[in-house]
Amino acid sequence: MQAMTGWLHMPRGDGHPKVLECDFSPTELEGLIRAFATATGPVNFVVTFCNCSDGIVPFKLANVLTGERFKFRRLDVDKWRLVRCPSERDEAEWAVWEAEAAGTFDAHEGPENE
């Protein structure tokens, strides 16, 4: 979990959000929530969790200190999306980034490969 959290919290040089797809882990989600709640600086990422179990509920959080939102929503039967982004964002630009995140995962990118 620490590798994933660390990788997600290292900003990209181009300003785009980091993108990751992985199997769901309640422990990893809790760690990301804690990191968001205690953050003092902004970072952007889109995580798609696969193989999610029943009983998961969507949520939306805000961090006034960093000016960010943190949203967890269902995509389909067993996929959920977690997005950390600016509270005030270009919705059209982020829609494109989230759409790209849905289908452009590269096996050579991610926390184990950087």
MMTF fields as JSON, N, C-alpha, C and O atoms, coordinates in Angstrom:
{
  "mmtfVersion": "1.0.0",
  "mmtfProducer": "UNKNOWN",
  "numBonds": 455,
  "numAtoms": 456,
  "numGroups": 114,
  "numChains": 1,
  "numModels": 1,
  "chainsPerModel": [1],
  "groupsPerChain": [114],
  "chainIdList": ["A"],
  "bondAtomList": [4, 2, 8, 6, 12, 10, 16, 14, 20, 18, 24, 22, 28, 26, 32, 30, 36, 34, 40, 38, 44, 42, 48, 46, 52, 50, 56, 54, 60, 58, 64, 62, 68, 66, 72, 70, 76, 74, 80, 78, 84, 82, 88, 86, 92, 90, 96, 94, 100, 98, 104, 102, 108, 106, 112, 110, 116, 114, 120, 118, 124, 122, 128, 126, 132, 130, 136, 134, 140, 138, 144, 142, 148, 146, 152, 150, 156, 154, 160, 158, 164, 162, 168, 166, 172, 170, 176, 174, 180, 178, 184, 182, 188, 186, 192, 190, 196, 194, 200, 198, 204, 202, 208, 206, 212, 210, 216, 214, 220, 218, 224, 222, 228, 226, 232, 230, 236, 234, 240, 238, 244, 242, 248, 246, 252, 250, 256, 254, 260, 258, 264, 262, 268, 266, 272, 270, 276, 274, 280, 278, 284, 282, 288, 286, 292, 290, 296, 294, 300, 298, 304, 302, 308, 306, 312, 310, 316, 314, 320, 318, 324, 322, 328, 326, 332, 330, 336, 334, 340, 338, 344, 342, 348, 346, 352, 350, 356, 354, 360, 358, 364, 362, 368, 366, 372, 370, 376, 374, 380, 378, 384, 382, 388, 386, 392, 390, 396, 394, 400, 398, 404, 402, 408, 406, 412, 410, 416, 414, 420, 418, 424, 422, 428, 426, 432, 430, 436, 434, 440, 438, 444, 442, 448, 446, 452, 450],
  "bondOrderList": [1, 1, 1, 1, 1, 1, 1, 1, 1, 1, 1, 1, 1, 1, 1, 1, 1, 1, 1, 1, 1, 1, 1, 1, 1, 1, 1, 1, 1, 1, 1, 1, 1, 1, 1, 1, 1, 1, 1, 1, 1, 1, 1, 1, 1, 1, 1, 1, 1, 1, 1, 1, 1, 1, 1, 1, 1, 1, 1, 1, 1, 1, 1, 1, 1, 1, 1, 1, 1, 1, 1, 1, 1, 1, 1, 1, 1, 1, 1, 1, 1, 1, 1, 1, 1, 1, 1, 1, 1, 1, 1, 1, 1, 1, 1, 1, 1, 1, 1, 1, 1, 1, 1, 1, 1, 1, 1, 1, 1, 1, 1, 1, 1],
  "groupList": [{"groupName": "MET", "atomNameList": ["N", "CA", "C", "O"], "elementList": ["N", "C", "C", "O"], "formalChargeList": [0, 0, 0, 0], "bondAtomList": [1, 0, 2, 1, 3, 2], "bondOrderList": [1, 1, 2], "singleLetterCode": "M", "chemCompType": "L-PEPTIDE LINKING"}, {"groupName": "GLN", "atomNameList": ["N", "CA", "C", "O"], "elementList": ["N", "C", "C", "O"], "formalChargeList": [0, 0, 0, 0], "bondAtomList": [1, 0, 2, 1, 3, 2], "bondOrderList": [1, 1, 2], "singleLetterCode": "Q", "chemCompType": "L-PEPTIDE LINKING"}, {"groupName": "ALA", "atomNameList": ["N", "CA", "C", "O"], "elementList": ["N", "C", "C", "O"], "formalChargeList": [0, 0, 0, 0], "bondAtomList": [1, 0, 2, 1, 3, 2], "bondOrderList": [1, 1, 2], "singleLetterCode": "A", "chemCompType": "L-PEPTIDE LINKING"}, {"groupName": "THR", "atomNameList": ["N", "CA", "C", "O"], "elementList": ["N", "C", "C", "O"], "formalChargeList": [0, 0, 0, 0], "bondAtomList": [1, 0, 2, 1, 3, 2], "bondOrderList": [1, 1, 2], "singleLetterCode": "T", "chemCompType": "L-PEPTIDE LINKING"}, {"groupName": "GLY", "atomNameList": ["N", "CA", "C", "O"], "elementList": ["N", "C", "C", "O"], "formalChargeList": [0, 0, 0, 0], "bondAtomList": [1, 0, 2, 1, 3, 2], "bondOrderList": [1, 1, 2], "singleLetterCode": "G", "chemCompType": "PEPTIDE LINKING"}, {"groupName": "TRP", "atomNameList": ["N", "CA", "C", "O"], "elementList": ["N", "C", "C", "O"], "formalChargeList": [0, 0, 0, 0], "bondAtomList": [1, 0, 2, 1, 3, 2], "bondOrderList": [1, 1, 2], "singleLetterCode": "W", "chemCompType": "L-PEPTIDE LINKING"}, {"groupName": "LEU", "atomNameList": ["N", "CA", "C", "O"], "elementList": ["N", "C", "C", "O"], "formalChargeList": [0, 0, 0, 0], "bondAtomList": [1, 0, 2, 1, 3, 2], "bondOrderList": [1, 1, 2], "singleLetterCode": "L", "chemCompType": "L-PEPTIDE LINKING"}, {"groupName": "HIS", "atomNameList": ["N", "CA", "C", "O"], "elementList": ["N", "C", "C", "O"], "formalChargeList": [0, 0, 0, 0], "bondAtomList": [1, 0, 2, 1, 3, 2], "bondOrderList": [1, 1, 2], "singleLetterCode": "H", "chemCompType": "L-PEPTIDE LINKING"}, {"groupName": "PRO", "atomNameList": ["N", "CA", "C", "O"], "elementList": ["N", "C", "C", "O"], "formalChargeList": [0, 0, 0, 0], "bondAtomList": [1, 0, 2, 1, 3, 2], "bondOrderList": [1, 1, 2], "singleLetterCode": "P", "chemCompType": "L-PEPTIDE LINKING"}, {"groupName": "ARG", "atomNameList": ["N", "CA", "C", "O"], "elementList": ["N", "C", "C", "O"], "formalChargeList": [0, 0, 0, 0], "bondAtomList": [1, 0, 2, 1, 3, 2], "bondOrderList": [1, 1, 2], "singleLetterCode": "R", "chemCompType": "L-PEPTIDE LINKING"}, {"groupName": "ASP", "atomNameList": ["N", "CA", "C", "O"], "elementList": ["N", "C", "C", "O"], "formalChargeList": [0, 0, 0, 0], "bondAtomList": [1, 0, 2, 1, 3, 2], "bondOrderList": [1, 1, 2], "singleLetterCode": "D", "chemCompType": "L-PEPTIDE LINKING"}, {"groupName": "LYS", "atomNameList": ["N", "CA", "C", "O"], "elementList": ["N", "C", "C", "O"], "formalChargeList": [0, 0, 0, 0], "bondAtomList": [1, 0, 2, 1, 3, 2], "bondOrderList": [1, 1, 2], "singleLetterCode": "K", "chemCompType": "L-PEPTIDE LINKING"}, {"groupName": "VAL", "atomNameList": ["N", "CA", "C", "O"], "elementList": ["N", "C", "C", "O"], "formalChargeList": [0, 0, 0, 0], "bondAtomList": [1, 0, 2, 1, 3, 2], "bondOrderList": [1, 1, 2], "singleLetterCode": "V", "chemCompType": "L-PEPTIDE LINKING"}, {"groupName": "GLU", "atomNameList": ["N", "CA", "C", "O"], "elementList": ["N", "C", "C", "O"], "formalChargeList": [0, 0, 0, 0], "bondAtomList": [1, 0, 2, 1, 3, 2], "bondOrderList": [1, 1, 2], "singleLetterCode": "E", "chemCompType": "L-PEPTIDE LINKING"}, {"groupName": "CYS", "atomNameList": ["N", "CA", "C", "O"], "elementList": ["N", "C", "C", "O"], "formalChargeList": [0, 0, 0, 0], "bondAtomList": [1, 0, 2, 1, 3, 2], "bondOrderList": [1, 1, 2], "singleLetterCode": "C", "chemCompType": "L-PEPTIDE LINKING"}, {"groupName": "PHE", "atomNameList": ["N", "CA", "C", "O"], "elementList": ["N", "C", "C", "O"], "formalChargeList": [0, 0, 0, 0], "bondAtomList": [1, 0, 2, 1, 3, 2], "bondOrderList": [1, 1, 2], "singleLetterCode": "F", "chemCompType": "L-PEPTIDE LINKING"}, {"groupName": "SER", "atomNameList": ["N", "CA", "C", "O"], "elementList": ["N", "C", "C", "O"], "formalChargeList": [0, 0, 0, 0], "bondAtomList": [1, 0, 2, 1, 3, 2], "bondOrderList": [1, 1, 2], "singleLetterCode": "S", "chemCompType": "L-PEPTIDE LINKING"}, {"groupName": "ILE", "atomNameList": ["N", "CA", "C", "O"], "elementList": ["N", "C", "C", "O"], "formalChargeList": [0, 0, 0, 0], "bondAtomList": [1, 0, 2, 1, 3, 2], "bondOrderList": [1, 1, 2], "singleLetterCode": "I", "chemCompType": "L-PEPTIDE LINKING"}, {"groupName": "ASN", "atomNameList": ["N", "CA", "C", "O"], "elementList": ["N", "C", "C", "O"], "formalChargeList": [0, 0, 0, 0], "bondAtomList": [1, 0, 2, 1, 3, 2], "bondOrderList": [1, 1, 2], "singleLetterCode": "N", "chemCompType": "L-PEPTIDE LINKING"}],
  "groupTypeList": [0, 1, 2, 0, 3, 4, 5, 6, 7, 0, 8, 9, 4, 10, 4, 7, 8, 11, 12, 6, 13, 14, 10, 15, 16, 8, 3, 13, 6, 13, 4, 6, 17, 9, 2, 15, 2, 3, 2, 3, 4, 8, 12, 18, 15, 12, 12, 3, 15, 14, 18, 14, 16, 10, 4, 17, 12, 8, 15, 11, 6, 2, 18, 12, 6, 3, 4, 13, 9, 15, 11, 15, 9, 9, 6, 10, 12, 10, 11, 5, 9, 6, 12, 9, 14, 8, 16, 13, 9, 10, 13, 2, 13, 5, 2, 12, 5, 13, 2, 13, 2, 2, 4, 3, 15, 10, 2, 7, 13, 4, 8, 13, 18, 13],
  "groupIdList": [1, 2, 3, 4, 5, 6, 7, 8, 9, 10, 11, 12, 13, 14, 15, 16, 17, 18, 19, 20, 21, 22, 23, 24, 25, 26, 27, 28, 29, 30, 31, 32, 33, 34, 35, 36, 37, 38, 39, 40, 41, 42, 43, 44, 45, 46, 47, 48, 49, 50, 51, 52, 53, 54, 55, 56, 57, 58, 59, 60, 61, 62, 63, 64, 65, 66, 67, 68, 69, 70, 71, 72, 73, 74, 75, 76, 77, 78, 79, 80, 81, 82, 83, 84, 85, 86, 87, 88, 89, 90, 91, 92, 93, 94, 95, 96, 97, 98, 99, 100, 101, 102, 103, 104, 105, 106, 107, 108, 109, 110, 111, 112, 113, 114],
  "secStructList": [7, 2, 2, 2, 2, 2, 2, 2, 6, 1, 7, 7, 6, 6, 1, 7, 7, 3, 3, 3, 3, 3, 3, 7, 7, 2, 2, 2, 2, 2, 2, 2, 2, 2, 2, 2, 2, 6, 7, 1, 1, 7, 7, 7, 3, 3, 3, 3, 3, 3, 1, 7, 7, 6, 6, 7, 7, 7, 3, 3, 3, 3, 3, 6, 6, 6, 6, 3, 3, 3, 3, 3, 3, 3, 7, 1, 1, 1, 7, 3, 3, 3, 3, 3, 3, 3, 1, 1, 7, 7, 2, 2, 2, 2, 2, 2, 2, 2, 2, 2, 2, 6, 6, 7, 7, 7, 6, 6, 7, 1, 6, 6, 7, 7],
  "xCoordList": [0.812, 0.0, 0.862, 0.533, 1.94, 2.772, 3.358, 3.5, 3.702, 4.246, 3.206, 3.517, 1.958, 0.902, 0.623, 0.547, 0.471, 0.178, 1.313, 1.064, 2.542, 3.686, 3.734, 3.98, 3.501, 3.523, 2.424, 2.673, 1.215, 0.106, 0.354, -0.123, 1.088, 1.301, 2.552, 2.925, 3.2, 4.312, 3.737, 3.439, 3.574, 2.935, 3.679, 4.902, 2.891, 3.471, 4.007, 3.532, 4.97, 5.553, 4.663, 4.844, 3.694, 2.856, 1.543, 0.746, 1.293, 0.069, -1.135, -2.173, -1.017, -2.126, -2.187, -1.193, -3.357, -3.453, -2.746, -2.681, -2.222, -1.709, -2.913, -4.01, -2.72, -3.803, -3.359, -2.24, -4.257, -3.936, -5.193, -6.284, -5.042, -6.123, -5.579, -4.501, -6.343, -5.889, -7.09, -8.208, -6.846, -7.898, -8.219, -7.349, -9.482, -9.938, -9.355, -9.273, -8.954, -8.485, -9.002, -8.649, -9.832, -10.316, -9.169, -9.27, -8.094, -6.942, -6.314, -5.964, -6.17, -5.6, -6.512, -6.039, -7.821, -8.759, -8.69, -8.661, -8.663, -8.566, -7.281, -7.291, -6.18, -4.918, -4.984, -4.45, -5.634, -5.783, -6.691, -6.45, -7.736, -8.624, -7.844, -7.952, -7.063, -6.257, -5.266, -5.099, -4.613, -3.649, -4.337, -3.772, -5.546, -6.297, -6.672, -6.516, -7.165, -7.627, -6.497, -6.739, -5.277, -4.147, -3.232, -2.19, -3.607, -2.759, -2.624, -3.559, -1.438, -1.198, -0.916, -0.799, -0.806, -0.568, -1.39, -1.721, -1.725, -2.575, -1.826, -0.622, -2.552, -2.068, -3.293, -4.39, -3.122, -4.251, -4.05, -2.962, -5.11, -5.043, -6.426, -7.428, -6.45, -7.66, -7.311, -6.42, -8.018, -7.789, -9.068, -10.139, -8.959, -10.084, -9.834, -8.842, -10.756, -10.671, -11.537, -12.703, -10.976, -11.691, -11.982, -11.414, -12.873, -13.208, -13.662, -13.241, -14.528, -15.036, -16.137, -16.915, -16.189, -17.185, -18.455, -18.494, -19.478, -20.726, -20.502, -19.53, -21.402, -21.335, -20.512, -20.378, -19.961, -19.184, -20.164, -21.127, -19.918, -20.801, -20.009, -18.842, -20.646, -19.971, -19.811, -20.555, -18.834, -18.657, -17.969, -17.379, -18.064, -17.374, -16.869, -17.638, -15.574, -14.952, -14.323, -14.066, -14.078, -13.404, -12.277, -12.388, -11.196, -10.081, -9.908, -9.4, -10.337, -10.288, -8.843, -8.545, -7.956, -6.553, -5.885, -5.128, -6.167, -5.541, -6.421, -5.957, -7.69, -8.606, -8.958, -9.08, -9.123, -9.374, -10.674, -11.236, -11.124, -12.22, -11.722, -10.753, -12.41, -12.027, -13.324, -14.14, -13.517, -14.817, -14.648, -13.776, -15.5, -15.502, -16.882, -17.883, -16.937, -18.241, -18.179, -17.116, -19.339, -19.461, -19.471, -20.144, -18.705, -18.695, -19.593, -20.369, -19.483, -20.334, -20.409, -20.118, -20.786, -21.042, -19.882, -20.103, -18.654, -17.527, -16.369, -15.249, -16.634, -15.592, -16.053, -17.193, -15.12, -15.36, -14.215, -13.101, -14.496, -13.485, -13.29, -14.253, -12.022, -11.634, -10.883, -9.908, -11.336, -10.71, -10.334, -11.164, -9.083, -8.617, -8.239, -7.376, -8.896, -8.72, -9.008, -9.505, -8.698, -9.023, -10.535, -11.316, -10.939, -12.363, -12.911, -14.008, -12.14, -12.49, -11.646, -10.433, -12.279, -11.534, -12.243, -13.427, -11.521, -12.095, -12.795, -12.143, -14.122, -14.89, -14.683, -14.598, -14.601, -14.401, -13.033, -12.918, -12.008, -10.662, -10.608, -10.021, -11.216, -11.208, -12.049, -11.729, -13.111, -13.912, -13.059, -13.16, -12.226, -11.325, -10.313, -10.079, -9.712, -8.715, -9.323, -8.698, -10.543, -11.184, -11.554, -11.46, -11.972, -12.278, -11.009, -11.032, -9.912, -8.64, -8.22, -7.677, -8.468, -8.108, -8.864, -8.383, -10.028, -10.846, -10.268, -10.644, -9.356, -8.9, -7.458, -7.079, -6.638, -5.269, -4.236, -3.254, -4.445, -3.475, -2.338, -2.564, -1.131, 0.075, 0.713, 0.946, 0.99, 1.566, 2.924, 3.402, 3.557, 4.877, 4.813, 5.851, 3.615, 3.469, 2.868, 2.127, 3.181, 2.615, 3.669, 4.856, 3.243, 4.165, 5.313, 6.389, 5.128, 6.21, 7.207, 8.287, 6.862, 7.689, 8.348, 8.906, 8.296, 8.946, 10.118, 10.784],
  "yCoordList": [-1.185, 0.0, 1.257, 2.222, 1.269, 2.46, 2.817, 3.998, 1.821, 2.094, 2.788, 3.763, 2.288, 2.894, 4.316, 5.233, 4.507, 5.833, 6.8, 7.934, 6.365, 7.217, 7.606, 8.766, 6.64, 6.905, 7.892, 8.825, 7.696, 8.59, 10.016, 10.97, 10.161, 11.479, 12.186, 13.238, 11.624, 12.296, 12.895, 12.152, 14.222, 14.833, 14.558, 14.423, 14.482, 14.377, 15.742, 16.764, 15.772, 17.026, 17.829, 19.039, 17.169, 17.86, 18.384, 18.953, 18.209, 18.717, 17.809, 18.07, 16.746, 15.797, 14.912, 14.76, 14.328, 13.438, 12.11, 11.627, 11.53, 10.158, 9.254, 9.574, 8.129, 7.193, 5.797, 5.372, 5.09, 3.749, 2.891, 3.369, 1.633, 0.65, -0.51, -1.034, -0.908, -1.996, -2.68, -2.164, -3.841, -4.526, -3.735, -3.098, -3.788, -3.052, -3.632, -4.849, -2.746, -3.119, -2.074, -0.901, -2.473, -1.506, -0.798, 0.387, -1.515, -0.932, 0.177, 1.231, -0.052, 0.973, 2.19, 3.326, 1.958, 3.077, 3.887, 5.117, 3.226, 3.932, 4.75, 5.869, 4.203, 4.943, 6.189, 7.235, 6.083, 7.246, 8.298, 9.496, 7.855, 8.797, 9.537, 10.758, 8.809, 9.443, 10.44, 11.544, 10.051, 10.951, 12.219, 13.308, 12.091, 13.256, 14.159, 15.378, 13.554, 14.326, 15.103, 16.156, 14.6, 15.252, 16.005, 16.516, 16.078, 16.709, 18.211, 18.881, 18.714, 20.151, 20.731, 21.946, 19.856, 20.295, 19.47, 18.321, 20.04, 19.339, 18.314, 18.434, 17.317, 16.309, 15.786, 15.764, 15.371, 14.897, 13.456, 13.072, 12.646, 11.283, 10.724, 11.202, 9.686, 8.929, 7.461, 6.928, 6.808, 5.391, 4.636, 4.986, 3.607, 2.717, 1.434, 0.737, 1.137, -0.09, -1.157, -0.911, -2.334, -3.474, -4.502, -4.453, -5.423, -6.519, -6.016, -6.525, -5.009, -4.438, -5.316, -5.924, -5.37, -6.19, -5.392, -4.175, -6.093, -5.436, -4.62, -4.827, -3.708, -2.93, -1.666, -0.944, -1.38, -0.156, 0.979, 0.794, 2.136, 3.274, 4.434, 4.638, 5.184, 6.345, 7.448, 7.5, 8.323, 9.464, 10.596, 10.405, 11.779, 12.954, 13.746, 14.078, 14.046, 14.796, 16.061, 16.161, 17.02, 18.253, 18.543, 18.258, 19.111, 19.551, 21.038, 21.429, 21.862, 23.309, 23.803, 24.75, 23.17, 23.586, 23.451, 24.329, 22.343, 22.118, 22.574, 22.633, 22.897, 23.295, 22.144, 22.319, 20.949, 19.751, 19.063, 19.276, 18.222, 17.296, 15.876, 15.636, 14.951, 13.54, 12.767, 12.727, 12.152, 11.543, 10.076, 9.715, 9.241, 7.802, 7.442, 7.643, 6.901, 6.588, 5.273, 4.829, 4.672, 3.392, 3.621, 4.522, 2.781, 2.827, 1.747, 2.004, 0.535, -0.571, -1.598, -1.273, -2.805, -3.822, -3.996, -4.057, -4.077, -4.321, -3.337, -3.622, -2.181, -1.161, 0.15, 0.587, 0.753, 2.047, 2.985, 2.538, 4.29, 5.284, 6.24, 6.747, 6.476, 7.442, 8.565, 8.319, 9.799, 10.952, 11.982, 12.391, 12.385, 13.5, 14.61, 14.436, 15.764, 16.849, 18.194, 18.24, 19.288, 20.604, 20.77, 20.249, 21.498, 21.783, 22.563, 22.292, 23.526, 24.307, 23.752, 23.959, 23.056, 22.426, 22.655, 22.993, 22.471, 22.536, 21.202, 20.191, 21.205, 19.957, 19.245, 18.017, 19.999, 19.379, 18.696, 17.578, 19.362, 18.792, 17.527, 16.525, 17.57, 16.399, 15.264, 14.096, 15.579, 14.522, 13.762, 12.54, 14.48, 13.841, 12.966, 11.826, 13.488, 12.714, 11.454, 10.394, 11.572, 10.39, 9.375, 8.169, 9.852, 8.938, 8.224, 7.024, 8.957, 8.338, 7.312, 6.261, 7.612, 6.689, 5.375, 4.335, 5.419, 4.21, 3.211, 2.039, 3.645, 2.694, 2.78, 2.154, 3.532, 3.702, 3.285, 3.995, 2.158, 1.703, 0.986, 0.128, 1.334, 0.762, -0.142, 0.286, -1.363, -2.327, -1.88, -2.416, -0.912, -0.462, 0.805, 1.4, 1.229, 2.401, 1.966, 0.985, 2.683, 2.374, 2.369, 2.529, 2.185, 2.313, 1.313, 1.63, 0.126, -0.859, -0.629, -1.22, 0.231, 0.371, 1.736, 2.042, 2.55, 3.868, 3.954, 4.987],
  "zCoordList": [0.0, 0.0, 0.0, -0.69, 0.746, 0.818, -0.539, -0.856, -1.342, -2.675, -3.539, -4.224, -3.513, -4.309, -3.842, -4.66, -2.544, -2.01, -2.328, -2.735, -2.148, -2.456, -3.92, -4.251, -4.797, -6.233, -6.62, -7.384, -6.102, -6.433, -5.952, -6.566, -4.874, -4.294, -4.812, -4.292, -5.821, -6.498, -7.787, -8.722, -7.855, -9.024, -10.329, -10.361, -11.402, -12.741, -13.142, -12.645, -14.018, -14.466, -15.394, -15.53, -16.042, -17.021, -16.453, -17.198, -15.155, -14.546, -14.678, -14.07, -15.463, -15.593, -14.352, -13.642, -14.094, -12.932, -13.179, -14.31, -12.111, -12.189, -12.388, -11.932, -13.064, -13.368, -12.951, -13.241, -12.264, -11.8, -11.828, -11.514, -12.201, -12.091, -11.268, -11.549, -10.24, -9.372, -8.727, -8.765, -8.137, -7.4, -6.143, -5.55, -5.751, -4.578, -3.301, -3.132, -2.413, -1.082, -0.102, -0.221, 0.866, 1.857, 2.582, 2.901, 2.838, 3.525, 2.687, 3.218, 1.384, 0.503, 0.427, 0.47, 0.314, 0.262, 1.551, 1.503, 2.69, 3.974, 4.054, 4.566, 3.557, 3.554, 2.683, 3.051, 1.536, 0.653, 1.279, 1.13, 1.977, 2.669, 3.758, 3.877, 4.546, 5.601, 5.002, 5.522, 3.916, 3.272, 2.779, 2.882, 2.248, 1.782, 2.955, 2.883, 4.032, 5.186, 5.86, 6.45, 5.778, 6.451, 5.489, 5.901, 4.224, 3.202, 3.435, 3.874, 3.129, 3.186, 1.807, 1.652, 0.799, -0.57, -1.54, -1.249, -2.692, -3.649, -4.494, -4.721, -4.949, -5.89, -6.636, -6.078, -7.872, -8.676, -9.087, -9.518, -8.955, -9.462, -9.72, -9.187, -10.564, -10.888, -10.677, -11.338, -9.752, -9.48, -9.793, -9.297, -10.611, -10.875, -10.101, -10.317, -9.194, -8.403, -9.055, -9.362, -9.265, -9.845, -8.752, -7.661, -9.071, -8.161, -6.801, -5.762, -6.823, -5.583, -5.005, -5.74, -3.7, -3.016, -2.742, -2.926, -2.304, -1.925, -0.653, 0.073, -0.406, 0.819, 0.722, 1.71, -0.438, -0.621, -0.919, -1.663, -0.343, -0.571, -1.181, -0.848, -2.068, -2.65, -1.6, -0.62, -1.821, -0.928, -1.673, -2.736, -1.081, -1.599, -0.399, 0.503, -0.394, 0.685, 0.123, -1.077, 0.997, 0.6, 1.583, 2.775, 1.07, 1.896, 1.616, 0.565, 2.569, 2.395, 2.324, 1.596, 3.072, 3.1, 1.731, 1.317, 1.027, -0.282, -1.445, -2.584, -1.167, -2.235, -3.158, -4.37, -2.565, -3.362, -2.974, -1.899, -3.909, -3.628, -3.85, -4.57, -3.212, -3.208, -3.358, -2.437, -4.521, -4.822, -5.198, -5.989, -4.612, -4.862, -5.385, -4.698, -6.617, -7.215, -7.982, -8.416, -8.132, -8.831, -10.338, -10.838, -11.061, -12.522, -13.105, -14.025, -12.564, -13.0, -11.874, -10.724, -12.183, -11.165, -10.191, -8.981, -10.69, -9.785, -9.949, -9.525, -10.563, -10.721, -10.088, -10.25, -9.367, -8.741, -9.109, -9.381, -9.117, -9.465, -8.297, -7.721, -7.958, -6.938, -7.636, -8.346, -7.433, -8.081, -7.019, -6.207, -7.042, -6.212, -7.17, -8.03, -7.016, -7.98, -7.318, -6.193, -8.013, -7.471, -7.303, -8.099, -6.263, -6.067, -7.249, -7.735, -7.699, -8.885, -10.02, -10.057, -10.935, -12.022, -13.341, -13.372, -14.419, -15.759, -16.006, -16.267, -15.923, -16.015, -17.349, -17.387, -18.438, -19.756, -19.822, -20.325, -19.32, -19.324, -18.468, -18.877, -17.287, -16.409, -16.972, -16.75, -17.69, -18.328, -19.338, -19.448, -20.07, -21.037, -20.304, -20.703, -19.237, -18.492, -17.88, -17.883, -17.355, -16.77, -17.847, -17.62, -19.015, -20.117, -20.575, -20.85, -20.655, -21.022, -19.974, -20.313, -18.716, -17.632, -17.747, -17.295, -18.343, -18.464, -19.454, -19.427, -20.332, -21.333, -21.759, -22.749, -21.05, -21.521, -20.486, -20.267, -19.857, -18.869, -19.566, -20.42, -19.204, -19.778, -18.73, -17.599, -19.09, -18.146, -17.625, -16.624, -18.278, -17.854, -17.013, -16.722, -16.616, -15.771, -14.448, -14.388, -13.404, -12.098, -11.019, -11.303, -9.775, -8.652, -8.659, -8.153, -9.21, -9.209, -10.33, -10.323, -11.308, -12.499, -12.641, -13.695, -11.612, -11.702, -10.78, -10.722]
}
